[in-house]
Amino acid sequence: EFVPEMKRRAKEASDVLDIPMAAVICLLNEHAWSQEKLVNSFYNDPEALQKKFGVFHRCHSTGKQDKRRTRSTSYCPICYDDCNFDTLRSMPCGHAFCADCWTAYCTNAIETDGPAC
């Protein structure tokens, strides 16, 4: 029941704010999924809001990333395998890794350090 409504809100907010869905979902989560609260916060100082919640680089790509995105594939900087852009996992800092490397990292972090909040 909740998932379709969350997707609808995220799509609407993404369209209104003109930022990627991945960033919108993080920001909506921080604003209790209230579009009104998010839009008001966003328009007060969008850059500060994006930096505060770690989505600035998702909203503002660099020239280097744009050049890489003109191709349909890239490579994972950990394993150096060629990957399609839609299979890479993008971090808030702008780095992207293949799903296998990201999963291995998360698994290792949980097994080594234990779950953390």
Stockholm file with secondary structure:
# STOCKHOLM 1.0

chainA/1-117         EFVPEMKRRAKEASDVLDIPMAAVICLLNEHAWSQEKLVNSFYNDPEALQKKFGVFHRCHSTGKQDKRRTRSTSYCPICYDDCNFDTLRSMPCGHAFCADCWTAYCTNAIETDGPAC
#=GR chainA/1-117 SS CHHHHHHHHHHHHHHHHTCCHHHHHHHHHHTTTCHHHHHHHHHHCHHHHHHHTTCHHHHSCCHHHHHHHTSSEEECTTTCCEEEGGGEEECTTSCEEEHHHHHHHHHHHHHHHCCCC
#=GC SS_cons         CHHHHHHHHHHHHHHHHTCCHHHHHHHHHHTTTCHHHHHHHHHHCHHHHHHHTTCHHHHSCCHHHHHHHTSSEEECTTTCCEEEGGGEEECTTSCEEEHHHHHHHHHHHHHHHCCCC
//
